[in-house]
């Protein structure tokens, strides 16, 4: 079973897996024009975020992060899920759900009342995972040039 490790997105291991993620997206992006943007450490610092590496038997097999955002209209206590990625050879094992659930758990611990994310319509498996995890489609909330779909999941307050 894979384990999680907190990392800065600027650390060598994180930078390497993000590089693989961006290269794969660029190769698959319809019509080219994918615009990768490496995240900064500041965007994922506690208490307003965290960046996780997913490890299996000592190898980095995936990553993902959460960061606090202020939504249009000023809504606070919303966290955005970013850079969810599993290496292709590890897919189909349920690790995407494992990673998403861990990011949600960590967002709840930081006081999240909702999660949001963006994705591209060609990432069908990702969209399926998000919808099956309780996310619903919403209007565009950011200017990400790589996104064509935006999702939200309202979180119940846990006592």
Buried (B, 14 or more C-beta within 10 A) or exposed (E): EBEBBEBBBBBEBBBEBBEBBBEBBBEEBEEEEBEEEEBEBEBBBEEBBBBBBBBBEEEBBBBBBBBBBEBEEEEEBBBBBBBBBBBEEBEEBEBBEBBBEBBBEBBBEBEBBBBBBBBBEEBEEBBEBBEEBEBEEBEEBBEBEBBBBBBBBEBEEEE
